[in-house]
Amino acid sequence: MKVTSPAGDFEITVTESSVEGDFIVISGQMGVWDSQIYMKPSDLLSFAGVLFNLQVVLFLVKQPFRCIFRRKRD
């Protein structure tokens, strides 16, 4: 994954997820920095609402077909 910002472009690698108290914790590395994202259940619902808009859902539905047709061409 990649984050683009005025400070530059950074590769992000998500390494694990866990639960700490009332939070879902997503751990990873961004460049040389280890980082954690702490999400409350309400944050997760907001994130899901942003992620699963019509354009993204259609993109995800197309992916298996793209994989199948790419293999047939190779």
C-alpha positions as CSV (number, residue, x, y, z in Angstrom):
1,M,0.0,0.0,0.0
2,K,1.1,3.5,-0.5
3,V,0.3,6.8,1.3
4,T,0.7,10.0,-0.7
5,S,1.1,13.3,1.2
6,P,2.8,16.7,0.9
7,A,5.6,15.2,2.9
8,G,6.1,12.5,0.2
9,D,5.1,9.0,-0.8
10,F,5.5,6.2,1.7
11,E,5.0,2.5,1.4
12,I,2.9,1.0,4.2
13,T,3.1,-2.7,5.2
14,V,0.4,-3.9,7.5
15,T,1.9,-6.7,9.7
16,E,-0.8,-7.7,12.1
17,S,-4.1,-6.8,13.9
18,S,-5.0,-7.3,17.5
19,V,-7.4,-6.1,20.2
20,E,-6.2,-4.0,23.1
21,G,-9.0,-3.1,25.6
22,D,-11.8,-1.4,23.6
23,F,-9.6,-0.9,20.5
24,I,-8.8,-2.8,17.3
25,V,-5.1,-2.2,16.7
26,I,-3.6,-2.5,13.2
27,S,0.2,-2.6,13.3
28,G,2.5,-1.9,10.4
29,Q,5.5,0.0,9.1
30,M,5.5,3.2,7.1
31,G,8.9,3.8,5.7
32,V,11.2,3.3,8.7
33,W,8.5,4.0,11.3
34,D,6.7,1.3,13.2
35,S,3.1,2.5,13.6
36,Q,-0.2,1.4,15.2
37,I,-3.7,2.5,14.3
38,Y,-6.2,2.3,17.2
39,M,-9.8,2.0,16.1
40,K,-12.9,2.1,18.2
41,P,-15.9,0.0,17.0
42,S,-17.5,3.3,15.8
43,D,-14.4,4.1,13.8
44,L,-14.6,0.7,12.2
45,L,-18.2,1.4,11.1
46,S,-17.2,4.8,9.7
47,F,-14.3,3.3,7.9
48,A,-16.5,0.5,6.4
49,G,-18.9,3.2,5.2
50,V,-16.2,5.0,3.4
51,L,-14.6,1.9,2.0
52,F,-17.7,0.2,0.7
53,N,-19.1,2.9,-1.6
54,L,-20.6,1.8,-4.9
55,Q,-17.4,2.4,-6.9
56,V,-15.2,0.4,-4.6
57,V,-17.7,-2.5,-4.4
58,L,-17.9,-2.7,-8.2
59,F,-14.1,-2.7,-8.3
60,L,-13.9,-5.6,-5.9
61,V,-16.6,-7.6,-7.7
62,K,-14.6,-7.3,-11.0
63,Q,-11.3,-8.6,-9.5
64,P,-12.0,-12.3,-9.7
65,F,-13.0,-12.0,-13.3
66,R,-9.8,-10.0,-14.1
67,C,-7.7,-12.7,-12.5
68,I,-9.5,-15.5,-14.5
69,F,-9.2,-13.7,-17.8
70,R,-5.5,-12.7,-17.2
71,R,-4.6,-16.4,-16.6
72,K,-6.3,-17.4,-19.9
73,R,-4.2,-14.9,-21.9
74,D,-0.9,-16.0,-20.4
